[in-house]
Amino acid sequence: MITHRELVLDTETTGFSPETGDKIVEIGVVELINHIPTGNYFHKYLNPQRSMPDSAFKVHGLSYDFLKNKPLFSDIADEFKNFIKSDQIIIHNAPFDLSFLNNELFIIGKEGIPTLQVIDSLVLAREKFPGSPASLDALCRRFSIDNSNRELHGALLDSYILAEVYLELIGGRQPNLELYEKRSSEITIENSRTISGSGSFNREIELPNRLTMKEMTSHKELIETINGLKNWSIYS
């Protein structure tokens, strides 16, 4: 049997542009084999060697004080490259993450990640559902992927969400994904901090709901007018 390895990746940063000095502060990568999540992953927090803007802190809840003793990108670059190898990488809005990753690799004299190695799930979603919202949150709602109990949304957690979305975009989740989801809820990362929304995770603030107030109000009004959708109220 031919083994097809794919990687689902997300990053958190200090801002929007590496050209103005913004840096990566978190990398999360989830492994798929033959479109099935394996539970194998890569996850690192990084010291950006710069202050954290309030706007970025409100998004991911990672302060410089929390990150200052974490490794530099140069410290984990070889481990990262060895993990991704030359396998296909799935990223939502790939140009953003690639610009940061390739800038970091360029700074330390390493070869960047070629665009041909990357599948942009945002492009896939727009091609499959033209004119419809294609954010990660919108796709979770479209595919009934429950992320309502995820209080924190860092790079690794969003990679898990994107893995589920990607499998739906290419034709539906695999039969044993439920088993994977149960197993992934038990995975821990550094200092034995649990990933699952019901466990503990050492961020400094609780991040806001992924839905906007307008989206929550609109959806609540919808379910109140339609019978049989009571279970959907988890999104309101």
Phi and psi restraints in degrees (value plus and minus 20) as a CYANA .aco file:
   2 ILE   PHI     -97.2   -57.2
   2 ILE   PSI     111.6   151.6
   3 THR   PHI    -114.9   -74.9
   3 THR   PSI     103.4   143.4
   4 HIS   PHI    -133.3   -93.3
   4 HIS   PSI      91.3   131.3
   5 ARG   PHI    -120.9   -80.9
   5 ARG   PSI     111.4   151.4
   6 GLU   PHI    -150.5  -110.5
   6 GLU   PSI     138.1   178.1
   7 LEU   PHI    -151.8  -111.8
   7 LEU   PSI     112.7   152.7
   8 VAL   PHI    -125.9   -85.9
   8 VAL   PSI     103.9   143.9
   9 LEU   PHI    -147.0  -107.0
   9 LEU   PSI     125.6   165.6
  10 ASP   PHI    -167.7  -127.7
  10 ASP   PSI     134.3   174.3
  11 THR   PHI    -151.2  -111.2
  11 THR   PSI     139.2   179.2
  12 GLU   PHI    -139.4   -99.4
  12 GLU   PSI     126.5   166.5
  13 THR   PHI    -156.9  -116.9
  13 THR   PSI     156.1   196.1
  14 THR   PHI    -106.4   -66.4
  14 THR   PSI     -26.9    13.1
  15 GLY   PHI     158.6   198.6
  15 GLY   PSI    -174.5  -134.5
  16 PHE   PHI    -121.8   -81.8
  16 PHE   PSI     -35.2     4.8
  17 SER   PHI    -164.3  -124.3
  17 SER   PSI     102.3   142.3
  18 PRO   PHI     -87.0   -47.0
  18 PRO   PSI     -42.0    -2.0
  19 GLU   PHI     -87.3   -47.3
  19 GLU   PSI     -42.5    -2.5
  20 THR   PHI    -125.0   -85.0
  20 THR   PSI      -4.4    35.6
  21 GLY   PHI      77.3   117.3
  21 GLY   PSI     -16.5    23.5
  22 ASP   PHI     -91.6   -51.6
  22 ASP   PSI     131.0   171.0
  23 LYS   PHI    -153.2  -113.2
  23 LYS   PSI     140.7   180.7
  24 ILE   PHI     -97.2   -57.2
  24 ILE   PSI     117.1   157.1
  25 VAL   PHI    -138.7   -98.7
  25 VAL   PSI     -31.4     8.6
  26 GLU   PHI    -176.6  -136.6
  26 GLU   PSI     117.4   157.4
  27 ILE   PHI    -146.4  -106.4
  27 ILE   PSI     113.7   153.7
  28 GLY   PHI    -152.0  -112.0
  28 GLY   PSI     112.6   152.6
  29 VAL   PHI    -156.3  -116.3
  29 VAL   PSI     110.0   150.0
  30 VAL   PHI    -133.9   -93.9
  30 VAL   PSI     116.2   156.2
  31 GLU   PHI    -114.1   -74.1
  31 GLU   PSI     116.0   156.0
  32 LEU   PHI    -138.9   -98.9
  32 LEU   PSI     117.9   157.9
  33 ILE   PHI    -140.4  -100.4
  33 ILE   PSI     101.0   141.0
  34 ASN   PHI      31.7    71.7
  34 ASN   PSI      23.4    63.4
  35 HIS   PHI      48.7    88.7
  35 HIS   PSI      -5.4    34.6
  36 ILE   PHI    -136.0   -96.0
  36 ILE   PSI     103.3   143.3
  37 PRO   PHI     -81.0   -41.0
  37 PRO   PSI     115.5   155.5
  38 THR   PHI    -118.8   -78.8
  38 THR   PSI     -36.4     3.6
  39 GLY   PHI      71.2   111.2
  39 GLY   PSI     -27.4    12.6
  40 ASN   PHI    -104.3   -64.3
  40 ASN   PSI     116.5   156.5
  41 TYR   PHI    -172.1  -132.1
  41 TYR   PSI     144.8   184.8
  42 PHE   PHI    -143.8  -103.8
  42 PHE   PSI     110.6   150.6
  43 HIS   PHI    -168.3  -128.3
  43 HIS   PSI     108.7   148.7
  44 LYS   PHI    -164.2  -124.2
  44 LYS   PSI     119.3   159.3
  45 TYR   PHI    -113.1   -73.1
  45 TYR   PSI     127.9   167.9
  46 LEU   PHI    -151.0  -111.0
  46 LEU   PSI     125.1   165.1
  47 ASN   PHI    -100.4   -60.4
  47 ASN   PSI      95.8   135.8
  48 PRO   PHI    -100.3   -60.3
  48 PRO   PSI     -28.6    11.4
  49 GLN   PHI      35.3    75.3
  49 GLN   PSI      16.4    56.4
  50 ARG   PHI    -181.1  -141.1
  50 ARG   PSI     145.7   185.7
  51 SER   PHI     -89.4   -49.4
  51 SER   PSI     140.9   180.9
  52 MET   PHI    -122.8   -82.8
  52 MET   PSI      95.8   135.8
  53 PRO   PHI     -81.1   -41.1
  53 PRO   PSI     126.7   166.7
  54 ASP   PHI     -78.6   -38.6
  54 ASP   PSI     -57.2   -17.2
  55 SER   PHI     -82.4   -42.4
  55 SER   PSI     -59.2   -19.2
  56 ALA   PHI     -94.0   -54.0
  56 ALA   PSI     -58.7   -18.7
  57 PHE   PHI     -80.5   -40.5
  57 PHE   PSI     -56.9   -16.9
  58 LYS   PHI     -87.4   -47.4
  58 LYS   PSI     -44.6    -4.6
  59 VAL   PHI    -100.0   -60.0
  59 VAL   PSI     -69.3   -29.3
  60 HIS   PHI    -136.5   -96.5
  60 HIS   PSI     -28.8    11.2
  61 GLY   PHI      50.0    90.0
  61 GLY   PSI       2.9    42.9
  62 LEU   PHI    -128.7   -88.7
  62 LEU   PSI      93.0   133.0
  63 SER   PHI    -112.1   -72.1
  63 SER   PSI     143.5   183.5
  64 TYR   PHI     -84.9   -44.9
  64 TYR   PSI     -53.5   -13.5
  65 ASP   PHI     -81.0   -41.0
  65 ASP   PSI     -58.1   -18.1
  66 PHE   PHI     -89.8   -49.8
  66 PHE   PSI     -55.3   -15.3
  67 LEU   PHI    -112.3   -72.3
  67 LEU   PSI     -34.7     5.3
  68 LYS   PHI     -82.5   -42.5
  68 LYS   PSI     -44.1    -4.1
  69 ASN   PHI    -121.8   -81.8
  69 ASN   PSI     -12.3    27.7
  70 LYS   PHI    -101.4   -61.4
  70 LYS   PSI     144.3   184.3
  71 PRO   PHI     -88.8   -48.8
  71 PRO   PSI     139.4   179.4
  72 LEU   PHI     -99.9   -59.9
  72 LEU   PSI     142.1   182.1
  73 PHE   PHI     -78.6   -38.6
  73 PHE   PSI     -58.5   -18.5
  74 SER   PHI     -81.4   -41.4
  74 SER   PSI     -47.5    -7.5
  75 ASP   PHI     -92.3   -52.3
  75 ASP   PSI     -48.8    -8.8
  76 ILE   PHI    -131.8   -91.8
  76 ILE   PSI     -18.0    22.0
  77 ALA   PHI     -78.9   -38.9
  77 ALA   PSI     -65.0   -25.0
  78 ASP   PHI     -84.9   -44.9
  78 ASP   PSI     -62.3   -22.3
  79 GLU   PHI     -81.9   -41.9
  79 GLU   PSI     -62.3   -22.3
  80 PHE   PHI     -82.4   -42.4
  80 PHE   PSI     -68.6   -28.6
  81 LYS   PHI     -83.7   -43.7
  81 LYS   PSI     -58.2   -18.2
  82 ASN   PHI     -87.3   -47.3
  82 ASN   PSI     -48.8    -8.8
  83 PHE   PHI     -95.8   -55.8
  83 PHE   PSI     -65.3   -25.3
  84 ILE   PHI     -99.4   -59.4
  84 ILE   PSI     -48.3    -8.3
  85 LYS   PHI      30.5    70.5
  85 LYS   PSI    -154.5  -114.5
  86 SER   PHI    -132.8   -92.8
  86 SER   PSI       0.2    40.2
  87 ASP   PHI     -97.4   -57.4
  87 ASP   PSI     139.3   179.3
  88 GLN   PHI     -83.9   -43.9
  88 GLN   PSI     117.4   157.4
  89 ILE   PHI    -138.0   -98.0
  89 ILE   PSI     112.1   152.1
  90 ILE   PHI    -124.5   -84.5
  90 ILE   PSI     105.4   145.4
  91 ILE   PHI    -155.6  -115.6
  91 ILE   PSI     120.9   160.9
  92 HIS   PHI    -111.4   -71.4
  92 HIS   PSI      98.9   138.9
  93 ASN   PHI      43.9    83.9
  93 ASN   PSI      41.0    81.0
  94 ALA   PHI     -76.1   -36.1
  94 ALA   PSI     -59.9   -19.9
  95 PRO   PHI     -74.7   -34.7
  95 PRO   PSI     -54.6   -14.6
  96 PHE   PHI     -83.7   -43.7
  96 PHE   PSI     -77.0   -37.0
  97 ASP   PHI     -85.9   -45.9
  97 ASP   PSI     -59.4   -19.4
  98 LEU   PHI     -83.1   -43.1
  98 LEU   PSI     -58.3   -18.3
  99 SER   PHI     -81.9   -41.9
  99 SER   PSI     -59.3   -19.3
 100 PHE   PHI     -91.4   -51.4
 100 PHE   PSI     -67.4   -27.4
 101 LEU   PHI     -82.0   -42.0
 101 LEU   PSI     -66.7   -26.7
 102 ASN   PHI     -90.2   -50.2
 102 ASN   PSI     -49.9    -9.9
 103 ASN   PHI     -85.7   -45.7
 103 ASN   PSI     -64.3   -24.3
 104 GLU   PHI     -83.0   -43.0
 104 GLU   PSI     -61.6   -21.6
 105 LEU   PHI     -87.7   -47.7
 105 LEU   PSI     -58.7   -18.7
 106 PHE   PHI     -83.6   -43.6
 106 PHE   PSI     -61.9   -21.9
 107 ILE   PHI     -78.4   -38.4
 107 ILE   PSI     -56.6   -16.6
 108 ILE   PHI    -119.4   -79.4
 108 ILE   PSI      -6.5    33.5
 109 GLY   PHI      54.6    94.6
 109 GLY   PSI       7.0    47.0
 110 LYS   PHI    -128.6   -88.6
 110 LYS   PSI     134.9   174.9
 111 GLU   PHI     -87.3   -47.3
 111 GLU   PSI     117.6   157.6
 112 GLY   PHI     -97.6   -57.6
 112 GLY   PSI     155.1   195.1
 113 ILE   PHI    -107.9   -67.9
 113 ILE   PSI      99.5   139.5
 114 PRO   PHI     -89.5   -49.5
 114 PRO   PSI     126.7   166.7
 115 THR   PHI     -82.3   -42.3
 115 THR   PSI     -49.2    -9.2
 116 LEU   PHI     -87.1   -47.1
 116 LEU   PSI     -35.7     4.3
 117 GLN   PHI    -104.3   -64.3
 117 GLN   PSI     -26.9    13.1
 118 VAL   PHI    -135.0   -95.0
 118 VAL   PSI     117.3   157.3
 119 ILE   PHI    -126.6   -86.6
 119 ILE   PSI     105.9   145.9
 120 ASP   PHI    -112.9   -72.9
 120 ASP   PSI      88.7   128.7
 121 SER   PHI     -86.9   -46.9
 121 SER   PSI     -43.2    -3.2
 122 LEU   PHI     -86.0   -46.0
 122 LEU   PSI     -61.6   -21.6
 123 VAL   PHI     -84.8   -44.8
 123 VAL   PSI     -63.4   -23.4
 124 LEU   PHI     -77.2   -37.2
 124 LEU   PSI     -64.9   -24.9
 125 ALA   PHI     -85.1   -45.1
 125 ALA   PSI     -61.6   -21.6
 126 ARG   PHI     -88.8   -48.8
 126 ARG   PSI     -51.9   -11.9
 127 GLU   PHI     -92.0   -52.0
 127 GLU   PSI     -57.3   -17.3
 128 LYS   PHI     -99.1   -59.1
 128 LYS   PSI     -54.0   -14.0
 129 PHE   PHI    -149.6  -109.6
 129 PHE   PSI      47.6    87.6
 130 PRO   PHI     -78.5   -38.5
 130 PRO   PSI     114.2   154.2
 131 GLY   PHI      64.6   104.6
 131 GLY   PSI     -27.6    12.4
 132 SER   PHI    -117.1   -77.1
 132 SER   PSI     135.6   175.6
 133 PRO   PHI     -77.2   -37.2
 133 PRO   PSI     119.0   159.0
 134 ALA   PHI    -147.4  -107.4
 134 ALA   PSI      -2.7    37.3
 135 SER   PHI     -88.4   -48.4
 135 SER   PSI     144.7   184.7
 136 LEU   PHI     -80.7   -40.7
 136 LEU   PSI     -59.7   -19.7
 137 ASP   PHI     -84.6   -44.6
 137 ASP   PSI     -63.7   -23.7
 138 ALA   PHI     -83.4   -43.4
 138 ALA   PSI     -58.6   -18.6
 139 LEU   PHI     -90.5   -50.5
 139 LEU   PSI     -54.6   -14.6
 140 CYS   PHI     -80.6   -40.6
 140 CYS   PSI     -62.2   -22.2
 141 ARG   PHI     -87.0   -47.0
 141 ARG   PSI     -61.3   -21.3
 142 ARG   PHI     -81.2   -41.2
 142 ARG   PSI     -60.9   -20.9
 143 PHE   PHI    -116.7   -76.7
 143 PHE   PSI     -10.4    29.6
 144 SER   PHI      35.1    75.1
 144 SER   PSI      20.3    60.3
 145 ILE   PHI    -110.3   -70.3
 145 ILE   PSI      95.0   135.0
 146 ASP   PHI    -100.6   -60.6
 146 ASP   PSI      85.9   125.9
 147 ASN   PHI    -135.0   -95.0
 147 ASN   PSI      -1.4    38.6
 148 SER   PHI     -89.6   -49.6
 148 SER   PSI     -43.4    -3.4
 149 ASN   PHI    -113.8   -73.8
 149 ASN   PSI     -11.8    28.2
 150 ARG   PHI    -112.3   -72.3
 150 ARG   PSI      84.0   124.0
 151 GLU   PHI     -98.4   -58.4
 151 GLU   PSI     -46.4    -6.4
 152 LEU   PHI    -139.9   -99.9
 152 LEU   PSI     121.7   161.7
 153 HIS   PHI    -151.9  -111.9
 153 HIS   PSI      52.2    92.2
 154 GLY   PHI    -111.5   -71.5
 154 GLY   PSI    -193.3  -153.3
 155 ALA   PHI     -82.3   -42.3
 155 ALA   PSI     -64.5   -24.5
 156 LEU   PHI     -90.9   -50.9
 156 LEU   PSI     -62.9   -22.9
 157 LEU   PHI     -81.9   -41.9
 157 LEU   PSI     -62.5   -22.5
 158 ASP   PHI     -88.3   -48.3
 158 ASP   PSI     -47.8    -7.8
 159 SER   PHI     -86.2   -46.2
 159 SER   PSI     -58.9   -18.9
 160 TYR   PHI     -84.0   -44.0
 160 TYR   PSI     -63.0   -23.0
 161 ILE   PHI     -82.4   -42.4
 161 ILE   PSI     -66.4   -26.4
 162 LEU   PHI     -83.4   -43.4
 162 LEU   PSI     -54.1   -14.1
 163 ALA   PHI     -79.1   -39.1
 163 ALA   PSI     -63.4   -23.4
 164 GLU   PHI     -85.2   -45.2
 164 GLU   PSI     -63.1   -23.1
 165 VAL   PHI     -83.3   -43.3
 165 VAL   PSI     -65.5   -25.5
 166 TYR   PHI     -79.9   -39.9
 166 TYR   PSI     -62.9   -22.9
 167 LEU   PHI     -83.4   -43.4
 167 LEU   PSI     -53.6   -13.6
 168 GLU   PHI     -90.1   -50.1
 168 GLU   PSI     -60.1   -20.1
 169 LEU   PHI     -83.3   -43.3
 169 LEU   PSI     -51.3   -11.3
 170 ILE   PHI    -116.0   -76.0
 170 ILE   PSI     -13.1    26.9
 171 GLY   PHI     113.1   153.1
 171 GLY   PSI      -9.4    30.6
 172 GLY   PHI      91.4   131.4
 172 GLY   PSI     126.7   166.7
 173 ARG   PHI     -88.9   -48.9
 173 ARG   PSI     130.3   170.3
 174 GLN   PHI     -93.8   -53.8
 174 GLN   PSI     135.2   175.2
 175 PRO   PHI     -77.0   -37.0
 175 PRO   PSI     -53.0   -13.0
 176 ASN   PHI    -116.4   -76.4
 176 ASN   PSI      -2.6    37.4
 177 LEU   PHI     -86.3   -46.3
 177 LEU   PSI     -53.0   -13.0
 178 GLU   PHI     -80.8   -40.8
 178 GLU   PSI     -60.3   -20.3
 179 LEU   PHI     -83.1   -43.1
 179 LEU   PSI     -60.7   -20.7
 180 TYR   PHI     -81.5   -41.5
 180 TYR   PSI     -62.3   -22.3
 181 GLU   PHI     -83.1   -43.1
 181 GLU   PSI     -58.3   -18.3
 182 LYS   PHI     -85.8   -45.8
 182 LYS   PSI     -59.3   -19.3
 183 ARG   PHI     -90.2   -50.2
 183 ARG   PSI     -60.6   -20.6
 184 SER   PHI     -86.2   -46.2
 184 SER   PSI     -46.4    -6.4
 185 SER   PHI     -88.4   -48.4
 185 SER   PSI     -34.7     5.3
 186 GLU   PHI    -119.7   -79.7
 186 GLU   PSI     -26.1    13.9
 187 ILE   PHI     -88.2   -48.2
 187 ILE   PSI     118.4   158.4
 188 THR   PHI    -139.9   -99.9
 188 THR   PSI     135.4   175.4
 189 ILE   PHI    -139.1   -99.1
 189 ILE   PSI    -186.9  -146.9
 190 GLU   PHI     -66.0   -26.0
 190 GLU   PSI     121.6   161.6
 191 ASN   PHI      43.3    83.3
 191 ASN   PSI       4.8    44.8
 192 SER   PHI      38.9    78.9
 192 SER   PSI      13.8    53.8
 193 ARG   PHI    -106.3   -66.3
 193 ARG   PSI     108.7   148.7
 194 THR   PHI     -98.3   -58.3
 194 THR   PSI     121.2   161.2
 195 ILE   PHI     -98.0   -58.0
 195 ILE   PSI     -57.3   -17.3
 196 SER   PHI     -79.3   -39.3
 196 SER   PSI     131.0   171.0
 197 GLY   PHI     -81.2   -41.2
 197 GLY   PSI     -45.0    -5.0
 198 SER   PHI    -106.1   -66.1
 198 SER   PSI     -27.8    12.2
 199 GLY   PHI    -117.1   -77.1
 199 GLY   PSI    -190.2  -150.2
 200 SER   PHI    -117.6   -77.6
 200 SER   PSI     127.6   167.6
 201 PHE   PHI    -171.1  -131.1
 201 PHE   PSI     102.7   142.7
 202 ASN   PHI     -97.6   -57.6
 202 ASN   PSI      26.2    66.2
 203 ARG   PHI    -101.5   -61.5
 203 ARG   PSI     142.1   182.1
 204 GLU   PHI    -108.0   -68.0
 204 GLU   PSI     -42.9    -2.9
 205 ILE   PHI    -157.2  -117.2
 205 ILE   PSI     134.7   174.7
 206 GLU   PHI     -99.7   -59.7
 206 GLU   PSI     107.4   147.4
 207 LEU   PHI     -99.9   -59.9
 207 LEU   PSI     136.6   176.6
 208 PRO   PHI     -90.6   -50.6
 208 PRO   PSI     141.9   181.9
 209 ASN   PHI     -75.7   -35.7
 209 ASN   PSI     124.6   164.6
 210 ARG   PHI     -89.9   -49.9
 210 ARG   PSI     -39.6     0.4
 211 LEU   PHI    -108.5   -68.5
 211 LEU   PSI     123.8   163.8
 212 THR   PHI     -97.4   -57.4
 212 THR   PSI     141.3   181.3
 213 MET   PHI     -80.7   -40.7
 213 MET   PSI     -57.1   -17.1
 214 LYS   PHI     -84.2   -44.2
 214 LYS   PSI     -61.9   -21.9
 215 GLU   PHI     -85.6   -45.6
 215 GLU   PSI     -62.0   -22.0
 216 MET   PHI     -85.4   -45.4
 216 MET   PSI     -61.7   -21.7
 217 THR   PHI     -85.8   -45.8
 217 THR   PSI     -63.8   -23.8
 218 SER   PHI     -81.6   -41.6
 218 SER   PSI     -63.0   -23.0
 219 HIS   PHI     -89.7   -49.7
 219 HIS   PSI     -58.6   -18.6
 220 LYS   PHI     -81.6   -41.6
 220 LYS   PSI     -61.2   -21.2
 221 GLU   PHI     -83.9   -43.9
 221 GLU   PSI     -57.2   -17.2
 222 LEU   PHI     -85.4   -45.4
 222 LEU   PSI     -69.8   -29.8
 223 ILE   PHI     -88.6   -48.6
 223 ILE   PSI     -42.4    -2.4
 224 GLU   PHI     -95.0   -55.0
 224 GLU   PSI     -35.3     4.7
 225 THR   PHI    -124.0   -84.0
 225 THR   PSI     -24.9    15.1
 226 ILE   PHI    -143.2  -103.2
 226 ILE   PSI     106.8   146.8
 227 ASN   PHI     -93.4   -53.4
 227 ASN   PSI     130.2   170.2
 228 GLY   PHI      66.6   106.6
 228 GLY   PSI     -17.5    22.5
 229 LEU   PHI    -131.8   -91.8
 229 LEU   PSI       4.3    44.3
 230 LYS   PHI     -77.6   -37.6
 230 LYS   PSI     -58.0   -18.0
 231 ASN   PHI     -85.4   -45.4
 231 ASN   PSI     -41.3    -1.3
 232 TRP   PHI     -95.4   -55.4
 232 TRP   PSI     -26.8    13.2
 233 SER   PHI     -85.9   -45.9
 233 SER   PSI     -27.7    12.3
 234 ILE   PHI     -82.8   -42.8
 234 ILE   PSI     -39.5     0.5
 235 TYR   PHI    -112.3   -72.3
 235 TYR   PSI     -18.5    21.5
